[in-house]
Amino acid sequence: MKMTVSMATGAPRANRSIGAILMDSGALTPEDAERILLLQKEQGLRFGEAAVKLGLLSEADIQYALSRQFSYAYLRTVGDKKPLSDELVAAYQPFSARVEELRAIRSQLMLRWFDKTEQRQVLTVVGTERGEGRSHLAANLAVVFSQLGERTLLIDADMRNPRQHELFLLQNKVGLSTVLSGRSRDEAIIRITDLAGLYVLPAGPVPPNPLELLSRLNFDEFLIHVRATFDVVIIDTPALTSGEDAAMIAVRTGAALAVARSARTRVHAFNDMVQGFVNAGVAVVGSVLNDVPEKRTKEKGKA
């Protein structure tokens, strides 16, 4: 994949019809479109209703067309081919309950932190241990922010156990480690062409000195650069048990979203982490608990 940075989006225009979008995508033939139009006129149905009634399209096809019509990008699986990992539920299942929860988190973050006029564009995702779901959350949050129309950059700052290149099916030959070591710059940032407005900076080759790289002045210079270029910057970090990388990054960005996993994260370790960030002047703008037990979810819904 060629690595370039381009701010052009090429999103579909809202005045394109559902039929035209689906024919362009190969989901509908011109002959089938004609059958749908005839039934639509005969019975006074909407195009999508007529298509579903004829069995030519599914509700998922209609949702896809509507999303393209209103520039709300998401992906469909064609056969066994997937442009991105299916862990990116926000890209593949944007109308599911799980993604609705991600949009709720996005709304809270927009209200509590992100504000370009106040230079609050960067958020660090932190946690105490590996396996808590930081990378998964950071990636899917980046997707839902891009779907909102925000020019979004996802940075994989876990230069110990990087994951984002696997989720977005990218090479990891250049990335944050090569940027901070002075071996690359903007060409390391990859535009995700299937999701307009989304860009990813992989971690790059695993260095022997990740904490030292983050301590360099050019990390501050890089943050100034991305603040000027993007509306939203989300940084994935290694667990605190792996080193002080996340603490270093959170202090530089000024804000953190704390992640925990039910039955895995130790409460006292999580509380110590949050208090440590607060003491260091970091705004902990919220917390996310993954894998909430079903009983607790039902009780929460009743409250």
Number of C-alpha atoms within 10 A of each C-alpha: 7 7 15 14 14 12 14 8 13 10 15 15 11 13 8 14 14 21 23 16 19 20 14 11 11 10 13 18 15 12 8 16 17 12 14 26 18 13 18 17 12 10 9 12 15 13 20 23 18 22 25 15 14 14 10 17 19 15 12 12 19 20 16 20 23 20 19 21 20 14 20 20 27 21 20 14 11 8 6 5 8 13 15 19 15 15 14 21 21 25 23 19 17 24 13 11 10 12 20 15 11 20 20 11 17 18 13 14 16 14 11 12 20 21 15 14 8 8 13 17 23 26 26 25 26 31 29 26 21 18 14 22 18 27 23 17 19 24 27 21 22 27 28 27 24 22 24 15 15 18 20 28 29 26 24 27 29 25 25 20 15 20 21 25 20 13 17 18 14 17 15 19 14 20 29 30 27 20 22 22 15 10 12 15 15 15 15 24 23 23 22 18 13 13 20 24 28 26 26 24 26 31 29 22 17 18 15 10 11 19 17 11 20 21 15 12 10 15 18 15 11 16 16 12 12 17 17 12 14 19 23 24 26 24 27 29 29 26 23 18 13 15 13 14 24 27 22 13 25 25 17 17 20 17 25 29 22 20 22 24 20 13 12 13 19 13 13 9 15 18 12 12 18 23 14 13 19 15 10 13 13 19 20 21 15 16 16 17 13 17 14 12 10 9 9 10 11 10 9 9 8 7 5
